[in-house]
Amino acid sequence: MIVIANDAPSIAKVKAVAEENGYEVRVADHADEFKDTLDSFDPAVIVLDIVMPEVDGIELIGWLAEHGSTARIVVLADNALYARLARSLCDARGLILAAGSAKPIQMADLEAALARS
């Protein structure tokens, strides 16, 4: 199972690729919906956009660590600085970063990250 936290319409491609790889997918377009979704089940993979309104992906990484997430995380970042920050934070908080990608994510990169999960 995968949870995607992203507020962009282009996330439909990511959802389609995940489903083609056999995953059940839930999409959350804001932090409260993301947290509620994670309360319902424990996903194998989380695709997390760093830049989102109100609560960003960096804050959600902290929340995931506080809640003991064991999911593999695929980070989508608008620039290299955000990607490095997310990687450092995941490493420091004991989370599993499966991949970091600039947006828009290349579908081949996503498929490779899902194959490692």
Contacts in CASP RR format, 6 or more apart in sequence:
PFRMAT RR
TARGET T0000
AUTHOR 0000-0000-0000
METHOD contacts of the structure
MODEL  1
MIVIANDAPSIAKVKAVAEENGYEVRVADHADEFKDTLDSFDPAVIVLDI
VMPEVDGIELIGWLAEHGSTARIVVLADNALYARLARSLCDARGLILAAG
SAKPIQMADLEAALARS
1 23 0 8 1.000
1 24 0 8 1.000
1 25 0 8 1.000
1 26 0 8 1.000
1 41 0 8 1.000
1 42 0 8 1.000
1 43 0 8 1.000
1 44 0 8 1.000
1 45 0 8 1.000
2 18 0 8 1.000
2 23 0 8 1.000
2 24 0 8 1.000
2 25 0 8 1.000
2 26 0 8 1.000
2 43 0 8 1.000
2 44 0 8 1.000
2 45 0 8 1.000
2 46 0 8 1.000
2 47 0 8 1.000
2 114 0 8 1.000
3 25 0 8 1.000
3 26 0 8 1.000
3 27 0 8 1.000
3 28 0 8 1.000
3 34 0 8 1.000
3 37 0 8 1.000
3 38 0 8 1.000
3 43 0 8 1.000
3 45 0 8 1.000
3 46 0 8 1.000
3 47 0 8 1.000
3 71 0 8 1.000
4 11 0 8 1.000
4 14 0 8 1.000
4 15 0 8 1.000
4 18 0 8 1.000
4 25 0 8 1.000
4 26 0 8 1.000
4 27 0 8 1.000
4 28 0 8 1.000
4 46 0 8 1.000
4 47 0 8 1.000
5 28 0 8 1.000
5 29 0 8 1.000
5 31 0 8 1.000
5 34 0 8 1.000
5 46 0 8 1.000
5 47 0 8 1.000
5 48 0 8 1.000
5 49 0 8 1.000
5 52 0 8 1.000
5 57 0 8 1.000
5 60 0 8 1.000
6 14 0 8 1.000
6 27 0 8 1.000
6 29 0 8 1.000
6 47 0 8 1.000
6 48 0 8 1.000
6 49 0 8 1.000
6 52 0 8 1.000
6 76 0 8 1.000
7 29 0 8 1.000
7 30 0 8 1.000
7 49 0 8 1.000
7 52 0 8 1.000
7 53 0 8 1.000
8 49 0 8 1.000
8 103 0 8 1.000
10 104 0 8 1.000
11 27 0 8 1.000
11 49 0 8 1.000
13 104 0 8 1.000
13 107 0 8 1.000
14 47 0 8 1.000
14 105 0 8 1.000
14 110 0 8 1.000
15 25 0 8 1.000
15 27 0 8 1.000
17 107 0 8 1.000
17 110 0 8 1.000
17 111 0 8 1.000
17 114 0 8 1.000
18 25 0 8 1.000
18 45 0 8 1.000
18 47 0 8 1.000
18 110 0 8 1.000
18 114 0 8 1.000
19 25 0 8 1.000
21 111 0 8 1.000
21 114 0 8 1.000
21 115 0 8 1.000
23 44 0 8 1.000
23 45 0 8 1.000
23 114 0 8 1.000
26 37 0 8 1.000
26 43 0 8 1.000
28 34 0 8 1.000
28 36 0 8 1.000
28 37 0 8 1.000
29 52 0 8 1.000
30 52 0 8 1.000
30 53 0 8 1.000
30 54 0 8 1.000
30 55 0 8 1.000
31 52 0 8 1.000
31 54 0 8 1.000
31 55 0 8 1.000
31 59 0 8 1.000
31 60 0 8 1.000
34 60 0 8 1.000
35 63 0 8 1.000
38 64 0 8 1.000
38 67 0 8 1.000
38 69 0 8 1.000
42 70 0 8 1.000
42 71 0 8 1.000
43 71 0 8 1.000
44 71 0 8 1.000
44 72 0 8 1.000
44 117 0 8 1.000
45 71 0 8 1.000
45 72 0 8 1.000
45 73 0 8 1.000
45 74 0 8 1.000
45 98 0 8 1.000
45 113 0 8 1.000
45 114 0 8 1.000
45 117 0 8 1.000
46 64 0 8 1.000
46 69 0 8 1.000
46 71 0 8 1.000
46 72 0 8 1.000
46 73 0 8 1.000
46 74 0 8 1.000
47 73 0 8 1.000
47 74 0 8 1.000
47 76 0 8 1.000
47 110 0 8 1.000
48 57 0 8 1.000
48 60 0 8 1.000
48 61 0 8 1.000
48 73 0 8 1.000
48 74 0 8 1.000
48 75 0 8 1.000
48 76 0 8 1.000
48 86 0 8 1.000
49 57 0 8 1.000
49 76 0 8 1.000
49 103 0 8 1.000
50 56 0 8 1.000
50 57 0 8 1.000
50 58 0 8 1.000
50 75 0 8 1.000
50 76 0 8 1.000
50 77 0 8 1.000
50 78 0 8 1.000
50 82 0 8 1.000
50 83 0 8 1.000
50 85 0 8 1.000
50 86 0 8 1.000
51 57 0 8 1.000
51 77 0 8 1.000
51 78 0 8 1.000
51 82 0 8 1.000
57 86 0 8 1.000
58 82 0 8 1.000
58 85 0 8 1.000
58 86 0 8 1.000
58 89 0 8 1.000
61 73 0 8 1.000
61 86 0 8 1.000
61 89 0 8 1.000
61 90 0 8 1.000
61 93 0 8 1.000
61 95 0 8 1.000
62 89 0 8 1.000
62 93 0 8 1.000
64 71 0 8 1.000
64 73 0 8 1.000
64 93 0 8 1.000
64 95 0 8 1.000
65 93 0 8 1.000
65 94 0 8 1.000
65 95 0 8 1.000
69 95 0 8 1.000
70 96 0 8 1.000
71 96 0 8 1.000
72 96 0 8 1.000
72 97 0 8 1.000
72 98 0 8 1.000
72 113 0 8 1.000
72 116 0 8 1.000
72 117 0 8 1.000
73 90 0 8 1.000
73 95 0 8 1.000
73 96 0 8 1.000
73 97 0 8 1.000
73 98 0 8 1.000
74 98 0 8 1.000
74 99 0 8 1.000
74 100 0 8 1.000
74 101 0 8 1.000
74 105 0 8 1.000
74 110 0 8 1.000
74 113 0 8 1.000
75 83 0 8 1.000
75 86 0 8 1.000
75 87 0 8 1.000
75 90 0 8 1.000
75 97 0 8 1.000
75 99 0 8 1.000
75 100 0 8 1.000
75 101 0 8 1.000
76 100 0 8 1.000
76 101 0 8 1.000
76 102 0 8 1.000
76 103 0 8 1.000
76 105 0 8 1.000
77 83 0 8 1.000
77 86 0 8 1.000
77 100 0 8 1.000
77 101 0 8 1.000
77 102 0 8 1.000
77 103 0 8 1.000
78 102 0 8 1.000
78 103 0 8 1.000
79 102 0 8 1.000
80 102 0 8 1.000
83 100 0 8 1.000
83 101 0 8 1.000
83 102 0 8 1.000
86 97 0 8 1.000
86 100 0 8 1.000
87 97 0 8 1.000
87 100 0 8 1.000
89 95 0 8 1.000
90 96 0 8 1.000
90 97 0 8 1.000
91 97 0 8 1.000
98 113 0 8 1.000
98 116 0 8 1.000
98 117 0 8 1.000
99 109 0 8 1.000
99 110 0 8 1.000
99 112 0 8 1.000
99 113 0 8 1.000
99 116 0 8 1.000
100 113 0 8 1.000
101 109 0 8 1.000
101 110 0 8 1.000
101 113 0 8 1.000
END
